């Protein structure tokens, strides 16, 4: 939808710049990025494009690029994260091989935007409250 209210993240593969030189592997738009088409606004915020000229795999190695690692990095951009200077973080600006876990820097970045994730105890207290509401409202 227009006006930055859509929640869809579209994923596609296009030719970006080939597999040599600078070699941009993928691109994602930050949240609330708008594109005018014929004077009509449309949200492209969160959309991700992978370069279809690269050799992709599940795990990387050799001359292939790990699709999962790049997808995780680009979804970080889709959620509003920028590049990190912390070596080993998913949001590090340069592809440095397969990554399967978030670095503390990645977690701190997303929590700075959206707040901390409630712990399990919060969910238990919430569930007890909901059960109590339904039980005593009869």
N, CA, C and O atoms as CSV, one atom per row, in Angstrom:
chain,resi,resn,atom,element,x,y,z
A,1,UNK,N,N,0.813,-1.187,0.000
A,1,UNK,CA,C,0.000,0.000,0.000
A,1,UNK,C,C,0.852,1.245,0.000
A,1,UNK,O,O,2.055,1.176,0.252
A,2,UNK,N,N,0.256,2.364,-0.275
A,2,UNK,CA,C,0.965,3.635,-0.304
A,2,UNK,C,C,1.083,4.247,1.071
A,2,UNK,O,O,0.475,3.777,2.032
A,3,UNK,N,N,1.866,5.291,1.152
A,3,UNK,CA,C,1.992,6.031,2.405
A,3,UNK,C,C,2.769,5.332,3.489
A,3,UNK,O,O,2.693,5.734,4.650
A,4,UNK,N,N,3.524,4.284,3.148
A,4,UNK,CA,C,4.352,3.620,4.142
A,4,UNK,C,C,3.567,2.805,5.145
A,4,UNK,O,O,4.074,2.529,6.232
A,5,UNK,N,N,2.344,2.409,4.820
A,5,UNK,CA,C,1.544,1.664,5.781
A,5,UNK,C,C,1.548,0.169,5.507
A,5,UNK,O,O,1.051,-0.601,6.329
A,6,UNK,N,N,2.099,-0.267,4.369
A,6,UNK,CA,C,2.123,-1.689,4.046
A,6,UNK,C,C,3.145,-2.426,4.882
A,6,UNK,O,O,4.154,-1.854,5.296
A,7,UNK,N,N,2.884,-3.689,5.128
A,7,UNK,CA,C,3.804,-4.501,5.906
A,7,UNK,C,C,4.444,-5.600,5.091
A,7,UNK,O,O,5.095,-6.482,5.651
A,8,UNK,N,N,4.276,-5.568,3.790
A,8,UNK,CA,C,4.814,-6.623,2.949
A,8,UNK,C,C,6.291,-6.404,2.668
A,8,UNK,O,O,6.733,-5.278,2.442
A,9,UNK,N,N,7.042,-7.486,2.686
A,9,UNK,CA,C,8.425,-7.477,2.229
A,9,UNK,C,C,8.460,-8.387,1.013
A,9,UNK,O,O,8.247,-9.596,1.116
A,10,UNK,N,N,8.731,-7.787,-0.139
A,10,UNK,CA,C,8.811,-8.567,-1.372
A,10,UNK,C,C,10.260,-8.948,-1.614
A,10,UNK,O,O,11.167,-8.151,-1.372
A,11,UNK,N,N,10.479,-10.173,-2.094
A,11,UNK,CA,C,11.806,-10.700,-2.343
A,11,UNK,C,C,11.889,-11.102,-3.804
A,11,UNK,O,O,10.991,-11.761,-4.328
A,12,UNK,N,N,12.981,-10.698,-4.463
A,12,UNK,CA,C,13.150,-11.052,-5.862
A,12,UNK,C,C,14.617,-11.171,-6.221
A,12,UNK,O,O,15.501,-10.833,-5.435
A,13,UNK,N,N,14.854,-11.661,-7.434
A,13,UNK,CA,C,16.206,-11.779,-7.969
A,13,UNK,C,C,16.274,-10.991,-9.265
A,13,UNK,O,O,15.441,-11.162,-10.155
A,14,UNK,N,N,17.281,-10.120,-9.362
A,14,UNK,CA,C,17.483,-9.306,-10.551
A,14,UNK,C,C,18.985,-9.227,-10.819
A,14,UNK,O,O,19.799,-9.566,-9.960
A,15,UNK,N,N,19.336,-8.783,-12.005
A,15,UNK,CA,C,20.740,-8.510,-12.286
A,15,UNK,C,C,21.080,-7.171,-11.644
A,15,UNK,O,O,20.428,-6.166,-11.927
A,16,UNK,N,N,22.108,-7.147,-10.770
A,16,UNK,CA,C,22.515,-5.905,-10.123
A,16,UNK,C,C,23.812,-5.391,-10.732
A,16,UNK,O,O,23.841,-4.291,-11.284
A,17,UNK,N,N,24.895,-6.179,-10.637
A,17,UNK,CA,C,26.169,-5.697,-11.171
A,17,UNK,C,C,27.110,-6.804,-11.609
A,17,UNK,O,O,28.284,-6.536,-11.867
A,18,UNK,N,N,26.643,-8.025,-11.701
A,18,UNK,CA,C,27.517,-9.127,-12.089
A,18,UNK,C,C,28.274,-9.681,-10.897
A,18,UNK,O,O,28.152,-9.185,-9.776
A,19,UNK,N,N,29.053,-10.713,-11.156
A,19,UNK,CA,C,29.723,-11.418,-10.053
A,19,UNK,C,C,31.184,-11.011,-9.891
A,19,UNK,O,O,31.928,-11.686,-9.179
A,20,UNK,N,N,31.613,-9.931,-10.528
A,20,UNK,CA,C,32.993,-9.472,-10.348
A,20,UNK,C,C,32.986,-7.979,-10.025
A,20,UNK,O,O,31.932,-7.345,-9.985
A,21,UNK,N,N,34.168,-7.434,-9.796
A,21,UNK,CA,C,34.246,-6.019,-9.437
A,21,UNK,C,C,33.742,-5.800,-8.032
A,21,UNK,O,O,34.035,-6.589,-7.134
A,22,UNK,N,N,32.981,-4.726,-7.829
A,22,UNK,CA,C,32.434,-4.429,-6.497
A,22,UNK,C,C,31.553,-5.564,-6.008
A,22,UNK,O,O,31.563,-5.874,-4.817
A,23,UNK,N,N,30.802,-6.183,-6.882
A,23,UNK,CA,C,29.950,-7.345,-6.604
A,23,UNK,C,C,28.967,-7.112,-5.464
A,23,UNK,O,O,29.103,-7.688,-4.385
A,24,UNK,N,N,27.986,-6.271,-5.713
A,24,UNK,CA,C,26.880,-6.098,-4.771
A,24,UNK,C,C,26.053,-7.378,-4.828
A,24,UNK,O,O,25.526,-7.732,-5.883
A,25,UNK,N,N,25.938,-8.071,-3.698
A,25,UNK,CA,C,25.250,-9.359,-3.665
A,25,UNK,C,C,23.741,-9.204,-3.636
A,25,UNK,O,O,23.013,-9.999,-4.231
A,26,UNK,N,N,23.277,-8.179,-2.941
A,26,UNK,CA,C,21.839,-7.978,-2.773
A,26,UNK,C,C,21.611,-6.544,-2.323
A,26,UNK,O,O,22.554,-5.808,-2.031
A,27,UNK,N,N,20.353,-6.170,-2.273
A,27,UNK,CA,C,19.987,-4.821,-1.857
A,27,UNK,C,C,18.644,-4.885,-1.160
A,27,UNK,O,O,17.760,-5.631,-1.581
A,28,UNK,N,N,18.480,-4.108,-0.092
A,28,UNK,CA,C,17.186,-4.004,0.593
A,28,UNK,C,C,16.895,-2.544,0.868
A,28,UNK,O,O,17.799,-1.757,1.148
A,29,UNK,N,N,15.622,-2.190,0.785
A,29,UNK,CA,C,15.194,-0.826,1.086
A,29,UNK,C,C,14.845,-0.710,2.563
A,29,UNK,O,O,14.237,-1.613,3.138
A,30,UNK,N,N,15.233,0.404,3.170
A,30,UNK,CA,C,14.895,0.684,4.564
A,30,UNK,C,C,13.376,0.836,4.705
A,30,UNK,O,O,12.700,1.153,3.726
A,31,UNK,N,N,12.833,0.617,5.897
A,31,UNK,CA,C,11.397,0.815,6.111
A,31,UNK,C,C,10.964,2.224,5.692
A,31,UNK,O,O,11.733,3.180,5.792
A,32,UNK,N,N,9.752,2.328,5.235
A,32,UNK,CA,C,9.098,3.584,4.841
A,32,UNK,C,C,9.685,4.227,3.584
A,32,UNK,O,O,9.419,5.398,3.312
A,33,UNK,N,N,10.478,3.478,2.815
A,33,UNK,CA,C,10.974,3.992,1.540
A,33,UNK,C,C,9.811,4.019,0.559
A,33,UNK,O,O,9.114,3.022,0.376
A,34,UNK,N,N,9.615,5.151,-0.057
A,34,UNK,CA,C,8.511,5.324,-0.999
A,34,UNK,C,C,9.032,5.473,-2.417
A,34,UNK,O,O,10.118,6.012,-2.631
A,35,UNK,N,N,8.269,5.003,-3.374
A,35,UNK,CA,C,8.587,5.142,-4.783
A,35,UNK,C,C,7.367,5.727,-5.471
A,35,UNK,O,O,6.258,5.209,-5.340
A,36,UNK,N,N,7.580,6.800,-6.198
A,36,UNK,CA,C,6.476,7.393,-6.954
A,36,UNK,C,C,6.433,6.760,-8.325
A,36,UNK,O,O,7.434,6.737,-9.041
A,37,UNK,N,N,5.277,6.248,-8.690
A,37,UNK,CA,C,5.068,5.657,-10.003
A,37,UNK,C,C,3.877,6.347,-10.636
A,37,UNK,O,O,2.736,6.129,-10.228
A,38,UNK,N,N,4.137,7.170,-11.619
A,38,UNK,CA,C,3.046,7.910,-12.252
A,38,UNK,C,C,2.380,8.869,-11.292
A,38,UNK,O,O,1.187,9.143,-11.421
A,39,UNK,N,N,3.140,9.392,-10.318
A,39,UNK,CA,C,2.590,10.325,-9.353
A,39,UNK,C,C,1.885,9.667,-8.187
A,39,UNK,O,O,1.392,10.356,-7.293
A,40,UNK,N,N,1.826,8.321,-8.179
A,40,UNK,CA,C,1.146,7.582,-7.111
A,40,UNK,C,C,2.207,6.975,-6.197
A,40,UNK,O,O,3.065,6.228,-6.669
A,41,UNK,N,N,2.166,7.285,-4.881
A,41,UNK,CA,C,3.170,6.713,-3.985
A,41,UNK,C,C,2.913,5.227,-3.750
A,41,UNK,O,O,1.768,4.775,-3.721
A,42,UNK,N,N,3.988,4.488,-3.585
A,42,UNK,CA,C,3.897,3.075,-3.249
A,42,UNK,C,C,5.065,2.700,-2.381
A,42,UNK,O,O,6.180,3.164,-2.619
A,43,UNK,N,N,4.849,1.888,-1.399
A,43,UNK,CA,C,5.906,1.530,-0.471
A,43,UNK,C,C,6.768,0.414,-1.054
A,43,UNK,O,O,6.262,-0.631,-1.461
A,44,UNK,N,N,8.061,0.651,-1.085
A,44,UNK,CA,C,9.019,-0.402,-1.423
A,44,UNK,C,C,9.884,-0.714,-0.199
A,44,UNK,O,O,10.837,-1.490,-0.276
A,45,UNK,N,N,9.532,-0.092,0.931
A,45,UNK,CA,C,10.270,-0.317,2.169
A,45,UNK,C,C,10.297,-1.786,2.529
A,45,UNK,O,O,9.253,-2.437,2.582
A,46,UNK,N,N,11.483,-2.309,2.776
A,46,UNK,CA,C,11.643,-3.708,3.149
A,46,UNK,C,C,11.916,-4.633,1.986
A,46,UNK,O,O,12.382,-5.755,2.187
A,47,UNK,N,N,11.636,-4.189,0.769
A,47,UNK,CA,C,11.835,-5.059,-0.394
A,47,UNK,C,C,13.308,-5.433,-0.550
A,47,UNK,O,O,14.196,-4.614,-0.309
A,48,UNK,N,N,13.556,-6.679,-0.955
A,48,UNK,CA,C,14.907,-7.217,-1.081
A,48,UNK,C,C,15.114,-7.736,-2.497
A,48,UNK,O,O,14.242,-8.402,-3.054
A,49,UNK,N,N,16.273,-7.428,-3.079
A,49,UNK,CA,C,16.665,-7.951,-4.391
A,49,UNK,C,C,18.004,-8.663,-4.249
A,49,UNK,O,O,18.943,-8.117,-3.670
A,50,UNK,N,N,18.093,-9.874,-4.775
A,50,UNK,CA,C,19.343,-10.627,-4.816
A,50,UNK,C,C,19.881,-10.581,-6.231
A,50,UNK,O,O,19.112,-10.648,-7.190
A,51,UNK,N,N,21.204,-10.468,-6.375
A,51,UNK,CA,C,21.817,-10.440,-7.699
A,51,UNK,C,C,21.817,-11.848,-8.275
A,51,UNK,O,O,22.449,-12.753,-7.731
A,52,UNK,N,N,21.100,-12.023,-9.384
A,52,UNK,CA,C,20.974,-13.360,-9.964
A,52,UNK,C,C,22.205,-13.778,-10.766
A,52,UNK,O,O,22.216,-14.860,-11.352
A,53,UNK,N,N,23.237,-12.944,-10.803
A,53,UNK,CA,C,24.450,-13.310,-11.532
A,53,UNK,C,C,25.501,-13.965,-10.639
A,53,UNK,O,O,26.558,-14.369,-11.123
A,54,UNK,N,N,25.221,-14.072,-9.346
A,54,UNK,CA,C,26.155,-14.730,-8.420
A,54,UNK,C,C,25.811,-16.204,-8.263
A,54,UNK,O,O,24.693,-16.628,-8.555
A,55,UNK,N,N,26.790,-16.981,-7.797
A,55,UNK,CA,C,26.576,-18.403,-7.519
A,55,UNK,C,C,26.194,-18.539,-6.056
A,55,UNK,O,O,27.007,-18.276,-5.170
A,56,UNK,N,N,24.954,-18.950,-5.801
A,56,UNK,CA,C,24.411,-19.038,-4.442
A,56,UNK,C,C,24.395,-20.484,-3.977
A,56,UNK,O,O,24.279,-21.405,-4.786
A,57,UNK,N,N,24.512,-20.680,-2.663
A,57,UNK,CA,C,24.402,-22.019,-2.083
A,57,UNK,C,C,23.892,-21.904,-0.657
A,57,UNK,O,O,23.699,-20.805,-0.136
A,58,UNK,N,N,23.677,-23.059,-0.034
A,58,UNK,CA,C,23.297,-23.116,1.366
A,58,UNK,C,C,24.542,-23.503,2.154
A,58,UNK,O,O,24.803,-24.687,2.364
A,59,UNK,N,N,25.302,-22.517,2.585
A,59,UNK,CA,C,26.514,-22.766,3.353
A,59,UNK,C,C,27.738,-22.084,2.785
A,59,UNK,O,O,28.748,-21.955,3.476
A,60,UNK,N,N,27.670,-21.644,1.535
A,60,UNK,CA,C,28.814,-20.967,0.937
A,60,UNK,C,C,29.976,-21.917,0.738
A,60,UNK,O,O,29.811,-23.136,0.771
A,61,UNK,N,N,31.107,-21.371,0.540
A,61,UNK,CA,C,32.300,-22.176,0.320
A,61,UNK,C,C,32.693,-22.140,-1.142
A,61,UNK,O,O,31.842,-22.007,-2.022
A,62,UNK,N,N,33.974,-22.257,-1.395
A,62,UNK,CA,C,34.453,-22.182,-2.767
A,62,UNK,C,C,34.123,-20.823,-3.366
A,62,UNK,O,O,34.393,-19.784,-2.764
A,63,UNK,N,N,33.546,-20.844,-4.541
A,63,UNK,CA,C,33.199,-19.585,-5.217
A,63,UNK,C,C,31.726,-19.240,-5.054
A,63,UNK,O,O,31.218,-18.367,-5.758
A,64,UNK,N,N,31.022,-19.917,-4.128
A,64,UNK,CA,C,29.598,-19.652,-3.931
A,64,UNK,C,C,29.372,-18.721,-2.748
A,64,UNK,O,O,30.221,-18.586,-1.867
A,65,UNK,N,N,28.211,-18.087,-2.753
A,65,UNK,CA,C,27.812,-17.169,-1.689
A,65,UNK,C,C,26.691,-17.833,-0.890
A,65,UNK,O,O,25.769,-18.404,-1.473
A,66,UNK,N,N,26.763,-17.762,0.433
A,66,UNK,CA,C,25.734,-18.354,1.288
A,66,UNK,C,C,24.468,-17.501,1.247
A,66,UNK,O,O,24.451,-16.372,1.736
A,67,UNK,N,N,23.424,-18.050,0.664
A,67,UNK,CA,C,22.164,-17.316,0.506
A,67,UNK,C,C,21.573,-16.927,1.861
A,67,UNK,O,O,21.109,-15.799,2.024
A,68,UNK,N,N,21.581,-17.843,2.841
A,68,UNK,CA,C,20.990,-17.580,4.149
A,68,UNK,C,C,21.654,-16.378,4.823
A,68,UNK,O,O,20.969,-15.522,5.384
A,69,UNK,N,N,22.983,-16.314,4.767
A,69,UNK,CA,C,23.718,-15.216,5.400
A,69,UNK,C,C,23.348,-13.878,4.780
A,69,UNK,O,O,23.090,-12.906,5.491
A,70,UNK,N,N,23.323,-13.830,3.452
A,70,UNK,CA,C,22.998,-12.583,2.763
A,70,UNK,C,C,21.535,-12.205,3.013
A,70,UNK,O,O,21.223,-11.028,3.196
A,71,UNK,N,N,20.636,-13.198,3.021
A,71,UNK,CA,C,19.219,-12.924,3.296
A,71,UNK,C,C,19.045,-12.360,4.708
A,71,UNK,O,O,18.278,-11.418,4.906
A,72,UNK,N,N,19.743,-12.924,5.679
A,72,UNK,CA,C,19.667,-12.434,7.057
A,72,UNK,C,C,20.159,-10.988,7.137
A,72,UNK,O,O,19.550,-10.157,7.810
A,73,UNK,N,N,21.253,-10.694,6.454
A,73,UNK,CA,C,21.802,-9.335,6.424
A,73,UNK,C,C,20.806,-8.367,5.789
A,73,UNK,O,O,20.541,-7.298,6.339
A,74,UNK,N,N,20.261,-8.733,4.645
A,74,UNK,CA,C,19.334,-7.837,3.945
A,74,UNK,C,C,18.030,-7.645,4.721
A,74,UNK,O,O,17.466,-6.551,4.704
A,75,UNK,N,N,17.546,-8.678,5.395
A,75,UNK,CA,C,16.344,-8.519,6.222
A,75,UNK,C,C,16.621,-7.593,7.402
A,75,UNK,O,O,15.714,-6.923,7.894
A,76,UNK,N,N,17.880,-7.555,7.857
A,76,UNK,CA,C,18.261,-6.567,8.863
A,76,UNK,C,C,18.025,-5.160,8.333
A,76,UNK,O,O,17.494,-4.306,9.043
A,77,UNK,N,N,18.425,-4.915,7.069
A,77,UNK,CA,C,18.155,-3.616,6.444
A,77,UNK,C,C,16.648,-3.383,6.320
A,77,UNK,O,O,16.166,-2.277,6.565
A,78,UNK,N,N,15.908,-4.423,5.941
A,78,UNK,CA,C,14.449,-4.303,5.794
A,78,UNK,C,C,13.789,-3.881,7.097
A,78,UNK,O,O,12.750,-3.221,7.088
A,79,UNK,N,N,14.390,-4.259,8.212
A,79,UNK,CA,C,13.858,-3.906,9.530
A,79,UNK,C,C,14.407,-2.580,10.050
A,79,UNK,O,O,13.982,-2.105,11.102
A,80,UNK,N,N,15.352,-1.979,9.318
A,80,UNK,CA,C,15.842,-0.663,9.691
A,80,UNK,C,C,17.295,-0.588,10.132
A,80,UNK,O,O,17.781,0.497,10.449
A,81,UNK,N,N,18.005,-1.719,10.159
A,81,UNK,CA,C,19.405,-1.701,10.587
A,81,UNK,C,C,20.313,-1.202,9.472
A,81,UNK,O,O,20.069,-1.462,8.294
A,82,UNK,N,N,21.356,-0.488,9.854
A,82,UNK,CA,C,22.399,-0.087,8.921
A,82,UNK,C,C,23.566,-1.044,9.030
A,82,UNK,O,O,23.487,-2.049,9.737
A,83,UNK,N,N,24.660,-0.736,8.326
A,83,UNK,CA,C,25.851,-1.566,8.414
A,83,UNK,C,C,26.541,-1.372,9.755
A,83,UNK,O,O,26.460,-0.307,10.367
A,84,UNK,N,N,27.217,-2.419,10.196
A,84,UNK,CA,C,27.958,-2.403,11.447
A,84,UNK,C,C,29.456,-2.454,11.150
A,84,UNK,O,O,29.885,-3.038,10.155
A,85,UNK,N,N,30.234,-1.841,12.019
A,85,UNK,CA,C,31.690,-1.932,11.915
A,85,UNK,C,C,32.234,-3.061,12.787
A,85,UNK,O,O,33.445,-3.274,12.840
A,86,UNK,N,N,31.351,-3.785,13.470
A,86,UNK,CA,C,31.766,-4.867,14.363
A,86,UNK,C,C,32.031,-6.136,13.546
A,86,UNK,O,O,31.130,-6.672,12.902
A,87,UNK,N,N,33.271,-6.601,13.583
A,87,UNK,CA,C,33.652,-7.812,12.863
A,87,UNK,C,C,32.889,-9.001,13.439
A,87,UNK,O,O,32.851,-9.196,14.654
A,88,UNK,N,N,32.289,-9.785,12.566
A,88,UNK,CA,C,31.532,-10.961,12.994
A,88,UNK,C,C,30.042,-10.737,13.090
A,88,UNK,O,O,29.283,-11.695,13.240
A,89,UNK,N,N,29.601,-9.485,13.005
A,89,UNK,CA,C,28.160,-9.235,13.070
A,89,UNK,C,C,27.524,-9.543,11.721
A,89,UNK,O,O,28.174,-9.441,10.680
A,90,UNK,N,N,26.268,-9.916,11.745
A,90,UNK,CA,C,25.519,-10.170,10.510
A,90,UNK,C,C,25.450,-8.904,9.673
A,90,UNK,O,O,25.446,-8.980,8.444
A,91,UNK,N,N,25.396,-7.739,10.314
A,91,UNK,CA,C,25.257,-6.468,9.604
A,91,UNK,C,C,26.601,-5.865,9.201
A,91,UNK,O,O,26.654,-4.710,8.777
A,92,UNK,N,N,27.685,-6.629,9.327
A,92,UNK,CA,C,28.989,-6.169,8.832
A,92,UNK,C,C,28.850,-5.878,7.337
A,92,UNK,O,O,28.200,-6.631,6.612
A,93,UNK,N,N,29.457,-4.794,6.882
A,93,UNK,CA,C,29.238,-4.307,5.516
A,93,UNK,C,C,29.786,-5.243,4.433
A,93,UNK,O,O,29.284,-5.236,3.309
A,94,UNK,N,N,30.781,-6.026,4.743
A,94,UNK,CA,C,31.425,-6.892,3.760
A,94,UNK,C,C,31.065,-8.350,4.040
A,94,UNK,O,O,31.129,-8.804,5.182
A,95,UNK,N,N,30.684,-9.082,2.984
A,95,UNK,CA,C,30.411,-10.514,3.118
A,95,UNK,C,C,31.696,-11.217,3.519
A,95,UNK,O,O,32.710,-11.090,2.833
A,96,UNK,N,N,31.667,-11.961,4.628
A,96,UNK,CA,C,32.860,-12.640,5.140
A,96,UNK,C,C,32.584,-14.119,5.400
A,96,UNK,O,O,33.151,-14.707,6.320
A,97,UNK,N,N,31.721,-14.712,4.595
A,97,UNK,CA,C,31.421,-16.131,4.748
A,97,UNK,C,C,30.134,-16.374,5.509
A,97,UNK,O,O,29.447,-15.442,5.925
A,98,UNK,N,N,29.830,-17.628,5.678
A,98,UNK,CA,C,28.576,-18.069,6.277
A,98,UNK,C,C,28.433,-17.631,7.735
A,98,UNK,O,O,29.370,-17.742,8.526
A,99,UNK,N,N,27.258,-17.138,8.070
A,99,UNK,CA,C,26.917,-16.772,9.455
A,99,UNK,C,C,25.551,-17.372,9.756
A,99,UNK,O,O,24.616,-17.212,8.970
A,100,UNK,N,N,25.429,-18.054,10.872
A,100,UNK,CA,C,24.160,-18.687,11.235
A,100,UNK,C,C,23.576,-18.158,12.542
A,100,UNK,O,O,22.486,-18.572,12.936
A,101,UNK,N,N,24.272,-17.260,13.217
A,101,UNK,CA,C,23.757,-16.723,14.467
A,101,UNK,C,C,23.921,-15.209,14.481
A,101,UNK,O,O,24.801,-14.658,13.820
A,102,UNK,N,N,23.071,-14.560,15.233
A,102,UNK,CA,C,23.167,-13.115,15.394
A,102,UNK,C,C,24.273,-12.783,16.391
A,102,UNK,O,O,24.457,-13.485,17.386
A,103,UNK,N,N,24.988,-11.734,16.124
A,103,UNK,CA,C,26.026,-11.212,17.011
A,103,UNK,C,C,25.328,-10.306,18.038
A,103,UNK,O,O,24.236,-9.804,17.771
A,104,UNK,N,N,25.933,-10.098,19.178
A,104,UNK,CA,C,25.359,-9.200,20.193
A,104,UNK,C,C,25.106,-7.807,19.623
A,104,UNK,O,O,24.155,-7.136,20.025
A,105,UNK,N,N,25.957,-7.364,18.683
A,105,UNK,CA,C,25.774,-6.062,18.057
A,105,UNK,C,C,24.490,-6.017,17.216
A,105,UNK,O,O,23.794,-5.003,17.204
A,106,UNK,N,N,24.181,-7.103,16.522
A,106,UNK,CA,C,22.950,-7.181,15.735
A,106,UNK,C,C,21.723,-7.104,16.644
A,106,UNK,O,O,20.759,-6.399,16.348
A,107,UNK,N,N,21.778,-7.832,17.740
A,107,UNK,CA,C,20.661,-7.856,18.689
A,107,UNK,C,C,20.477,-6.480,19.324
A,107,UNK,O,O,19.352,-5.998,19.454
A,108,UNK,N,N,21.584,-5.850,19.719
A,108,UNK,CA,C,21.504,-4.515,20.325
A,108,UNK,C,C,20.918,-3.515,19.326
A,108,UNK,O,O,20.140,-2.640,19.706
A,109,UNK,N,N,21.289,-3.643,18.055
A,109,UNK,CA,C,20.773,-2.734,17.033
A,109,UNK,C,C,19.276,-2.850,16.855
A,109,UNK,O,O,18.580,-1.837,16.786
A,110,UNK,N,N,18.769,-4.067,16.779
A,110,UNK,CA,C,17.328,-4.244,16.566
A,110,UNK,C,C,16.554,-3.858,17.823
A,110,UNK,O,O,15.441,-3.341,17.729
A,111,UNK,N,N,17.136,-4.106,19.006
A,111,UNK,CA,C,16.473,-3.693,20.242
A,111,UNK,C,C,16.466,-2.181,20.386
A,111,UNK,O,O,15.553,-1.626,20.997
A,112,UNK,N,N,17.458,-1.510,19.840
A,112,UNK,CA,C,17.473,-0.048,19.879
A,112,UNK,C,C,16.327,0.535,19.048
A,112,UNK,O,O,15.820,1.617,19.342
A,113,UNK,N,N,15.930,-0.196,18.015
A,113,UNK,CA,C,14.828,0.260,17.161
A,113,UNK,C,C,13.471,-0.149,17.729
A,113,UNK,O,O,12.559,0.674,17.811
A,114,UNK,N,N,13.333,-1.422,18.124
A,114,UNK,CA,C,12.029,-1.980,18.490
A,114,UNK,C,C,11.839,-2.260,19.973
A,114,UNK,O,O,10.734,-2.598,20.399
A,115,UNK,N,N,12.894,-2.126,20.763
A,115,UNK,CA,C,12.794,-2.426,22.184
A,115,UNK,C,C,13.180,-3.868,22.461
A,115,UNK,O,O,13.247,-4.684,21.542
A,116,UNK,N,N,13.434,-4.186,23.728
A,116,UNK,CA,C,13.846,-5.556,24.073
A,116,UNK,C,C,12.691,-6.542,23.924
A,116,UNK,O,O,11.520,-6.189,24.067
A,117,UNK,N,N,13.053,-7.774,23.637
A,117,UNK,CA,C,12.068,-8.853,23.535
A,117,UNK,C,C,11.705,-9.286,24.943
A,117,UNK,O,O,12.593,-9.538,25.757
A,118,UNK,N,N,10.399,-9.379,25.251
A,118,UNK,CA,C,10.011,-9.818,26.598
A,118,UNK,C,C,10.510,-11.235,26.870
A,118,UNK,O,O,10.527,-12.082,25.977
A,119,UNK,N,N,10.910,-11.473,28.098
A,119,UNK,CA,C,11.380,-12.800,28.486
A,119,UNK,C,C,10.212,-13.766,28.684
A,119,UNK,O,O,9.055,-13.346,28.695
A,120,UNK,N,N,10.511,-15.056,28.841
A,120,UNK,CA,C,9.461,-16.065,29.022
A,120,UNK,C,C,8.547,-15.780,30.210
A,120,UNK,O,O,7.354,-16.081,30.159
A,121,UNK,N,N,9.090,-15.209,31.268
A,121,UNK,CA,C,8.273,-14.927,32.448
A,121,UNK,C,C,7.160,-13.931,32.115
A,121,UNK,O,O,6.059,-14.032,32.656
A,122,UNK,N,N,7.437,-12.984,31.241
A,122,UNK,CA,C,6.417,-12.012,30.832
A,122,UNK,C,C,5.249,-12.715,30.169
A,122,UNK,O,O,4.092,-12.376,30.417
A,123,UNK,N,N,5.550,-13.706,29.316
A,123,UNK,CA,C,4.490,-14.441,28.626
A,123,UNK,C,C,3.669,-15.281,29.595
A,123,UNK,O,O,2.452,-15.384,29.438
A,124,UNK,N,N,4.315,-15.889,30.601
A,124,UNK,CA,C,3.595,-16.682,31.604
A,124,UNK,C,C,2.647,-15.789,32.400
A,124,UNK,O,O,1.492,-16.153,32.622
A,125,UNK,N,N,3.124,-14.628,32.829
A,125,UNK,CA,C,2.275,-13.687,33.586
A,125,UNK,C,C,1.105,-13.226,32.716
A,125,UNK,O,O,-0.024,-13.128,33.197
A,126,UNK,N,N,1.368,-12.944,31.442
A,126,UNK,CA,C,0.318,-12.531,30.517
A,126,UNK,C,C,-0.738,-13.632,30.378
A,126,UNK,O,O,-1.937,-13.358,30.432
A,127,UNK,N,N,-0.286,-14.877,30.201
A,127,UNK,CA,C,-1.213,-16.003,30.038
A,127,UNK,C,C,-2.070,-16.198,31.288
A,127,UNK,O,O,-3.273,-16.436,31.180
A,128,UNK,N,N,-1.469,-16.099,32.460
A,128,UNK,CA,C,-2.220,-16.235,33.717
A,128,UNK,C,C,-3.270,-15.136,33.809
A,128,UNK,O,O,-4.398,-15.390,34.232
A,129,UNK,N,N,-2.911,-13.922,33.420
A,129,UNK,CA,C,-3.865,-12.808,33.432
A,129,UNK,C,C,-5.030,-13.041,32.493
A,129,UNK,O,O,-6.175,-12.765,32.853
A,130,UNK,N,N,-4.765,-13.544,31.296
A,130,UNK,CA,C,-5.835,-13.822,30.327
A,130,UNK,C,C,-6.754,-14.926,30.845
A,130,UNK,O,O,-7.976,-14.821,30.748
A,131,UNK,N,N,-6.158,-15.987,31.397
A,131,UNK,CA,C,-6.966,-17.081,31.958
A,131,UNK,C,C,-7.838,-16.549,33.096
A,131,UNK,O,O,-9.017,-16.889,33.189
A,132,UNK,N,N,-7.257,-15.717,33.957
A,132,UNK,CA,C,-8.021,-15.138,35.071
A,132,UNK,C,C,-9.171,-14.277,34.587
A,132,UNK,O,O,-10.256,-14.319,35.168
A,133,UNK,N,N,-8.962,-13.499,33.541
A,133,UNK,CA,C,-10.028,-12.650,32.993
A,133,UNK,C,C,-11.187,-13.510,32.508
A,133,UNK,O,O,-12.346,-13.228,32.810
A,134,UNK,N,N,-10.869,-14.567,31.751
A,134,UNK,CA,C,-11.939,-15.409,31.201
A,134,UNK,C,C,-12.622,-16.232,32.293
A,134,UNK,O,O,-13.830,-16.458,32.231
A,135,UNK,N,N,-11.871,-16.673,33.274
A,135,UNK,CA,C,-12.425,-17.507,34.336
A,135,UNK,C,C,-13.384,-16.719,35.221
A,135,UNK,O,O,-14.448,-17.220,35.584
A,136,UNK,N,N,-13.015,-15.496,35.567
A,136,UNK,CA,C,-13.823,-14.730,36.498
A,136,UNK,C,C,-14.845,-13.826,35.815
A,136,UNK,O,O,-15.615,-13.145,36.493
A,137,UNK,N,N,-14.863,-13.811,34.488
A,137,UNK,CA,C,-15.837,-12.965,33.794
A,137,UNK,C,C,-17.109,-13.733,33.459
A,137,UNK,O,O,-18.000,-13.178,32.816
A,138,UNK,N,N,-17.219,-14.965,33.867
A,138,UNK,CA,C,-18.432,-15.761,33.579
A,138,UNK,C,C,-19.558,-15.409,34.476
A,138,UNK,O,O,-20.641,-15.984,34.363
